[in-house]
Amino acid sequence: MGRINTNVQSMIAQRVLGQNNLSLGNSLERLSTGLRINRGKDDPAGLIASENLRSEGRALNQAITNAERADQVANIAEGGLQEVSGLLTELQGLITATASRAGLSNEERQANQLQIDSILQTIDRVSSATNFQGMKLLNGNFDFTVSNVASGVTDYRVNGAKFSGSSLDVQVLVTTSAQQAGLFLSAGGSTIDINSTSSFTIEIGGSKGSRELSFSSGTTLTNIAAAINTFTNVTGVEAAVSGTGLLIKSKEFGSSEMVKVRVVNSAGINSTSNGDAGTPVRGIYNRQAAAWNSNNTTIASTFAAATNAVTDTGQNLGATINGLQATSNGKVARVNSDFLDVEVTLNTSTSQTLGAVGSTRTLAITGGGADFQLASKVDIAGKVSLGIQDVSTRKLGNSSLGFLSSLSSGQTNNVVSNSDLSTAQEIVAEAIKQTSALRGRLGAFQKNTVGATIRSLGVSVENTAAAQSIVRDADFATETAQLTRSQILVSASTNILALANQAPQSALQLLG
């Protein structure tokens, strides 16, 4: 080697040493931080993927926290509802006890009324006191607000609704009319005309039970209807005079309702004349689909042949709600989907009129509800909206029977001045049903929605963390091997650089 101004070998050794020092520094950094990617230049695409996965993991963990918080809210609401349920059960017992009027003095009835007043006050207090961090849970604070209710709606209940705009229109379309069970009993005149010395005996049955009734010749249809109506609470059947016969129908609507008429003893009523021209043959007639309370129905059986009973059943309302097929019971239609859970009760005329209920909408949901974010992405799909109705005494019950507050002193259904407490008992039974239904919905929300959410989100957190770890975390086995290699190469490069720097000194030997 004869040149000393430029030491190419030294330059090469310096370059290689720098590269090895950089590799050694990277290995030391990765092993000290535990991360393969510490800055963007380590792996630009990997950094982007890692940051996205880390953000998703944080959102998933917060969604789990939200679900756990929702479970706590439901637990507190359930505690208040459990107490209300117990009070309603005790109230039912007091009404039953007070109904035994011959066994109670007036003072005892008044004492029972005092207990009822105390129970009603306690229910209202529990309703207003049950709270989570100051937010009232059972006073209607988390119930949905509704406006523009159509005139054909008697009751409604919004259990859940999710919508992105300012309101959600609910449109009920009646496709099949609700019907009572019913039969027409033709007597051929305003009284029954028996052709024997025995009594005309019939058995009237309904969804609640049956009674056997006997009538003598000359008994008016009005008196027969009154006798049947005396047992309406027992049979579930009521009667009304219609022309020359009786319309015997179920008190309620729906497929679970029925009317059964069996002639135990016709007493020769079938052998008399049919009365005036145009009067239907005496006997039992099926209802017509369009006007089943008219006299021109198809005869099902004459009195002489009616010993095997003639039976008719009611029909549930058929309807769609916002295009979804509704489940129905009597005049009540309900849909339960991820975006809408609503129950609507229609009045009789509306439930029997095919078409839309209301000119533009049946009702509009304008807000309210308890909203919980149970997914990592904040959108309508990840939100659960739950309606928690007011359980105060002025809200438990319905517009048909009355409300629980009517049982208090001085009100319509108090137990002191009322001899018939059947309505009071029905109101309490309805209140128990509503409270139990709310507890059931909260329980289903906790068990299925919250429980499943926490489990599924937990799996997602694990998989997201694993994916992020693969992209970003350092592999210690690989990095340790790389560290050892870099250390050896740095040491070797240093020695070679020293040798390369000594090489030009051999040129001095040429100078002698």
C-alpha positions in Angstrom: 0.0 0.0 0.0 1.5 3.3 -1.1 -1.1 5.9 -0.5 -1.7 7.6 2.9 -4.0 10.6 2.2 -7.1 8.3 1.7 -7.4 5.3 3.9 -10.2 3.5 2.1 -10.0 0.4 4.4 -10.5 2.7 7.5 -13.5 4.3 5.9 -15.0 0.9 5.2 -14.4 -0.2 8.7 -15.9 3.0 10.1 -19.0 2.5 8.0 -19.5 -1.1 9.1 -18.8 -0.2 12.7 -21.5 2.5 12.6 -24.0 0.1 11.2 -23.2 -2.5 13.8 -23.4 0.2 16.5 -26.9 1.2 15.2 -28.0 -2.4 15.2 -26.7 -2.8 18.7 -28.5 0.3 19.8 -31.8 -0.9 18.3 -31.5 -4.3 20.1 -30.7 -2.6 23.4 -33.7 -0.2 23.0 -36.1 -3.0 22.1 -34.9 -5.2 25.0 -35.1 -2.3 27.5 -38.6 -1.1 26.4 -40.0 -4.5 25.4 -41.3 -3.0 22.2 -40.3 -3.8 18.6 -41.7 -0.4 17.4 -40.6 2.6 19.5 -41.0 5.2 16.8 -42.4 5.6 13.3 -39.2 4.8 11.5 -39.0 1.3 13.1 -42.1 0.1 11.1 -44.4 2.8 9.7 -47.2 0.5 8.6 -46.9 -1.5 11.8 -47.0 1.7 13.9 -50.3 2.6 12.2 -51.8 -0.8 12.8 -50.6 -0.9 16.4 -52.1 2.5 17.2 -55.4 1.5 15.7 -55.4 -1.7 17.7 -54.4 0.1 20.9 -57.3 2.7 20.4 -59.7 -0.2 19.8 -58.5 -2.0 23.0 -59.0 1.1 25.1 -62.5 1.6 23.7 -63.4 -2.0 24.4 -62.2 -1.8 28.0 -64.3 1.3 28.5 -67.3 -0.5 27.0 -66.9 -3.3 29.5 -66.8 -0.6 32.3 -70.0 0.9 30.9 -71.7 -2.5 30.9 -70.6 -3.1 34.5 -72.0 0.3 35.4 -75.3 -0.5 33.6 -75.5 -3.7 35.7 -75.1 -1.6 38.9 -77.9 0.8 37.8 -80.2 -2.1 37.0 -79.3 -3.7 40.4 -80.4 -0.6 42.3 -83.6 -0.3 40.3 -84.3 -4.0 40.9 -83.9 -3.5 44.6 -86.6 -0.8 44.6 -88.9 -2.8 42.4 -88.5 -5.8 44.7 -89.8 -3.7 47.6 -92.7 -2.4 45.5 -93.6 -6.0 44.6 -93.7 -7.0 48.2 -95.9 -4.1 49.1 -98.3 -4.9 46.3 -98.6 -8.5 47.4 -99.4 -7.3 50.9 -102.0 -5.0 49.5 -103.6 -7.8 47.6 -104.0 -9.7 50.9 -105.6 -6.7 52.6 -108.2 -6.3 49.9 -109.0 -10.0 50.1 -109.3 -9.7 53.9 -111.5 -6.6 53.7 -113.8 -8.3 51.1 -115.1 -10.6 53.9 -117.4 -7.9 55.2 -119.5 -10.0 57.4 -116.5 -11.0 59.4 -115.1 -7.5 59.9 -116.3 -4.6 61.9 -116.3 -1.1 60.5 -113.3 -0.3 62.7 -111.3 -3.2 61.2 -112.1 -2.1 57.7 -111.0 1.4 58.5 -107.8 0.0 60.0 -107.2 -2.0 56.8 -107.7 1.2 54.8 -105.1 2.9 56.9 -102.7 0.1 56.1 -103.5 0.5 52.4 -102.9 4.2 52.6 -99.6 3.6 54.3 -98.6 1.0 51.6 -99.5 3.4 48.8 -97.5 6.2 50.4 -94.5 3.9 50.8 -94.7 2.8 47.1 -94.6 6.5 46.1 -91.7 7.1 48.5 -89.7 4.1 47.1 -90.5 5.3 43.6 -89.1 8.8 44.3 -86.2 7.7 46.5 -84.6 4.9 44.4 -81.6 6.6 42.7 -78.1 6.1 41.3 -75.8 9.0 42.0 -78.8 11.3 42.5 -80.5 10.2 39.3 -84.0 8.9 40.1 -84.6 5.5 38.5 -88.3 4.6 39.3 -90.1 8.0 39.0 -90.4 8.1 35.2 -87.1 9.9 34.8 -85.9 7.2 32.4 -89.3 6.6 30.8 -89.7 7.6 27.1 -91.4 10.9 26.3 -94.3 10.5 23.8 -96.4 13.0 22.0 -99.0 13.1 19.2 -100.9 10.1 20.5 -103.7 9.1 18.1 -107.3 9.1 19.5 -107.7 5.4 19.0 -105.0 4.6 21.6 -106.1 3.9 25.1 -102.7 2.9 26.6 -99.2 2.6 25.4 -95.8 1.5 26.9 -92.4 2.2 25.3 -89.9 -0.3 26.7 -87.0 0.5 24.3 -86.3 2.8 21.3 -83.2 3.7 19.4 -83.2 6.5 16.9 -80.8 9.0 15.5 -83.0 12.0 14.8 -85.0 14.2 17.1 -88.0 11.8 17.2 -89.3 8.4 16.1 -92.7 8.0 14.6 -94.6 4.8 15.5 -97.3 3.8 13.1 -99.7 1.0 13.9 -101.5 -0.6 10.9 -104.5 -2.9 11.8 -104.6 -5.9 9.5 -107.1 -8.1 11.3 -109.8 -6.9 13.7 -109.9 -7.9 17.4 -113.0 -9.8 18.3 -114.8 -11.1 21.3 -116.1 -14.6 21.4 -119.9 -14.6 20.8 -123.0 -16.5 20.0 -126.5 -15.4 19.3 -129.4 -17.1 21.1 -132.7 -16.6 19.2 -135.9 -16.8 21.3 -138.3 -15.8 18.6 -139.7 -13.0 20.7 -139.1 -10.7 23.8 -139.8 -13.6 26.2 -139.2 -17.4 26.2 -142.3 -19.5 25.4 -141.9 -23.0 27.0 -144.1 -25.8 25.9 -143.8 -27.9 29.0 -144.0 -27.7 32.8 -140.2 -27.8 33.2 -137.7 -24.9 33.1 -135.6 -23.8 30.2 -132.1 -24.6 31.5 -128.8 -23.5 29.8 -125.2 -23.6 30.8 -123.2 -20.5 30.0 -119.4 -20.9 30.0 -116.5 -18.6 29.4 -112.7 -18.3 29.9 -113.1 -17.9 33.7 -115.8 -20.6 34.4 -119.4 -21.6 33.8 -122.8 -21.4 35.4 -126.1 -23.3 34.8 -129.2 -21.1 34.8 -132.9 -22.0 34.7 -135.8 -19.9 33.5 -139.5 -20.3 33.5 -142.0 -19.6 30.7 -142.6 -15.9 30.2 -139.2 -14.8 31.4 -138.1 -11.8 29.4 -134.9 -11.6 27.5 -133.9 -8.6 29.6 -134.2 -10.6 32.8 -132.2 -13.5 31.2 -129.5 -11.1 30.2 -129.4 -9.6 33.7 -129.1 -13.1 35.2 -126.2 -13.9 32.9 -124.5 -10.6 33.7 -124.7 -11.4 37.4 -122.0 -14.0 36.9 -119.8 -12.1 34.5 -116.9 -11.9 37.0 -117.2 -15.7 37.4 -117.7 -16.7 33.7 -116.1 -13.9 31.8 -119.3 -13.7 29.7 -121.9 -10.9 29.3 -125.2 -10.7 27.5 -127.3 -8.1 25.9 -130.8 -8.1 24.2 -130.5 -7.9 20.5 -133.9 -8.0 18.6 -135.7 -11.2 19.4 -132.7 -12.9 21.0 -129.6 -12.5 23.2 -126.1 -11.6 22.1 -123.9 -13.6 24.5 -120.3 -12.5 24.2 -117.0 -12.6 26.2 -116.2 -9.6 28.3 -112.7 -9.4 26.9 -111.2 -9.6 23.4 -108.7 -12.2 22.0 -108.1 -15.8 21.1 -107.9 -16.8 24.8 -111.6 -15.8 25.2 -114.5 -18.2 24.6 -118.2 -18.5 24.9 -120.0 -21.8 25.4 -123.7 -22.3 25.4 -125.2 -25.7 26.2 -128.9 -26.4 26.5 -129.4 -28.7 29.5 -133.2 -28.7 29.1 -135.0 -27.2 26.1 -138.4 -27.6 27.9 -140.1 -28.0 24.5 -139.2 -24.5 23.4 -138.3 -25.7 20.0 -141.7 -27.1 19.2 -143.5 -23.7 19.3 -144.0 -21.5 16.3 -141.1 -19.4 15.0 -142.9 -16.2 15.7 -143.3 -13.4 13.2 -142.2 -13.7 9.6 -138.4 -13.1 9.2 -137.7 -14.1 12.8 -134.8 -16.6 13.0 -135.5 -20.1 14.0 -135.2 -20.5 17.7 -131.7 -21.8 18.5 -128.1 -20.8 18.8 -126.3 -19.0 16.0 -122.7 -18.5 15.1 -121.5 -15.0 14.7 -120.9 -13.4 11.3 -117.4 -12.0 10.4 -118.6 -8.5 9.7 -121.7 -8.1 11.9 -121.9 -11.0 14.2 -124.3 -9.3 16.6 -127.0 -9.2 13.9 -129.9 -11.6 13.8 -129.3 -12.9 10.3 -126.4 -15.3 11.3 -126.1 -18.9 10.4 -127.8 -21.3 12.8 -125.4 -23.6 14.7 -128.0 -25.7 16.5 -131.6 -25.7 17.5 -132.4 -25.9 21.2 -133.3 -29.5 21.0 -130.0 -30.5 19.5 -127.8 -28.1 21.5 -127.0 -30.6 24.4 -123.4 -31.0 23.1 -122.8 -27.2 23.5 -122.0 -24.6 20.9 -118.6 -22.8 21.4 -117.0 -19.8 19.8 -113.6 -18.2 20.5 -112.4 -14.7 20.2 -109.7 -13.3 17.9 -106.6 -11.3 18.6 -105.8 -8.0 16.9 -103.6 -8.4 13.8 -101.3 -5.5 13.2 -97.9 -4.3 12.0 -95.9 -1.6 13.8 -93.5 0.3 11.7 -93.6 -2.5 9.2 -92.8 -5.2 11.7 -95.4 -8.0 12.4 -96.7 -7.4 15.9 -97.5 -10.0 18.5 -100.9 -9.4 19.9 -103.3 -10.3 22.7 -106.8 -9.0 22.5 -106.6 -5.3 21.6 -102.9 -5.0 22.5 -100.2 -5.1 19.8 -96.5 -5.2 20.5 -93.2 -5.4 18.6 -89.8 -6.1 20.2 -86.8 -5.5 18.1 -83.3 -4.2 18.6 -84.5 -0.7 17.7 -88.0 -0.6 19.0 -89.9 -2.2 21.8 -93.4 -0.7 22.1 -96.8 -2.0 23.3 -100.0 -0.2 22.1 -103.6 -0.8 23.4 -106.4 0.3 21.0 -110.0 1.1 21.8 -112.7 -1.3 20.5 -113.7 0.7 17.4 -110.1 1.3 16.3 -109.1 -2.3 16.9 -111.9 -3.4 14.6 -111.2 -0.9 11.8 -108.6 -2.0 9.3 -106.0 0.5 8.3 -103.6 2.9 9.8 -104.2 4.2 13.4 -103.9 8.0 13.1 -103.6 10.1 10.0 -99.8 10.4 9.9 -98.6 8.5 13.0 -100.0 6.6 16.0 -97.6 8.2 18.4 -94.2 9.9 18.3 -91.3 9.1 20.6 -89.4 12.3 21.2 -86.8 11.3 23.8 -86.1 9.8 27.2 -85.0 6.3 28.1 -81.9 5.1 29.8 -79.1 5.0 27.3 -76.1 2.7 27.8 -73.1 2.6 25.4 -72.2 -1.1 25.3 -69.9 -1.2 22.2 -66.5 0.3 21.4 -67.8 2.3 18.5 -70.2 5.1 19.4 -73.1 4.7 17.0 -76.8 3.7 17.2 -75.9 0.0 16.8 -73.7 0.0 19.9 -76.3 1.8 22.1 -78.9 0.1 24.2 -81.9 2.2 25.2 -84.1 0.9 28.1 -87.4 2.4 29.3 -87.9 2.3 33.0 -91.5 3.4 33.7 -92.8 5.3 36.7 -94.0 2.9 39.4 -95.8 5.5 41.5 -99.4 4.7 42.5 -100.8 7.2 40.0 -99.1 5.2 37.1 -99.6 1.6 38.2 -102.8 0.2 36.6 -104.4 1.3 33.4 -107.1 3.6 32.0 -109.6 0.8 31.7 -109.5 -0.5 35.3 -108.2 2.5 37.1 -104.9 3.3 38.9 -103.5 2.2 42.2 -104.0 5.7 43.7 -107.8 5.1 43.5 -107.5 2.7 46.4 -106.6 5.4 48.9 -109.0 6.9 51.4 -111.8 8.9 49.8 -111.0 7.7 46.3 -113.2 5.6 44.0 -111.9 2.1 45.0 -111.3 2.5 48.8 -112.1 -0.5 50.8 -114.3 1.2 53.4 -117.2 2.5 51.3 -117.1 -0.1 48.5 -118.9 -3.4 49.0 -117.6 -4.9 45.8 -113.8 -4.9 45.8 -113.3 -6.9 42.6 -112.2 -3.8 40.7 -109.7 -2.9 43.4 -108.3 -6.4 43.3 -108.0 -6.3 39.5 -106.1 -3.0 39.7 -103.7 -4.5 42.2 -103.3 -7.5 40.0 -102.5 -5.3 37.0 -100.0 -3.3 39.1 -98.3 -6.6 40.1 -98.2 -7.7 36.5 -96.7 -4.4 35.4 -94.1 -4.4 38.1 -93.2 -8.0 37.5 -92.9 -7.3 33.7 -90.5 -4.4 34.5 -88.4 -6.5 36.8 -88.4 -9.2 34.1 -87.1 -6.8 31.5 -84.4 -5.5 33.8 -83.4 -9.0 34.6 -83.3 -10.0 31.0 -81.2 -6.8 30.3 -78.7 -7.8 33.0 -78.5 -11.5 32.2 -78.6 -11.4 28.4 -77.6 -8.0 27.2 -75.1 -6.9 29.8 -73.8 -10.4 30.7 -73.3 -11.4 27.0 -71.8 -8.0 26.3 -69.2 -8.3 29.0 -68.3 -11.8 27.9 -68.0 -11.0 24.2 -66.1 -7.7 24.8 -63.7 -9.6 27.1 -62.9 -12.0 24.3 -62.5 -9.0 21.9 -60.1 -7.3 24.3 -58.0 -10.4 24.5 -57.8 -10.8 20.7 -57.1 -7.1 20.2 -54.3 -7.2 22.7 -52.9 -10.3 21.1 -53.0 -8.7 17.7 -51.3 -5.5 19.0 -48.6 -7.6 20.8 -47.7 -9.4 17.6 -47.3 -6.1 15.7 -45.6 -4.0 18.4 -44.0 -6.1 21.1 -40.4 -7.2 20.9 -39.6 -10.9 20.6 -37.0 -11.3 23.4 -35.6 -14.5 21.9 -35.0 -12.9 18.5 -33.8 -9.6 20.0 -31.4 -11.4 22.4 -29.8 -13.3 19.5 -29.6 -10.1 17.5 -27.9 -8.4 20.5 -25.3 -11.0 20.8 -24.6 -10.9 17.1 -24.4 -7.1 17.2 -22.0 -7.1 20.2 -19.7 -9.5 18.4 -19.8 -7.5 15.1 -19.2 -4.3 17.0 -16.2 -5.8 18.7 -14.9 -7.2 15.5 -15.4 -4.0 13.6 -13.6 -2.0 16.3 -10.6 -4.3 16.0 -10.6 -4.1 12.2 -10.8 -0.3 12.3 -7.7 -0.3 14.6 -5.9 -2.5 12.1 -7.0 -0.3 9.1 -5.8 2.8 10.9 -2.3 1.1 11.4 -2.0 0.0 7.8 -0.7 3.4 6.3 2.2 3.4 8.8 3.8 0.7 6.6 4.5 3.5 4.0 7.1 4.9 6.4 9.3 1.9 5.6 9.7 3.2 2.0 11.5 6.3 3.3 14.4 4.2 4.7 
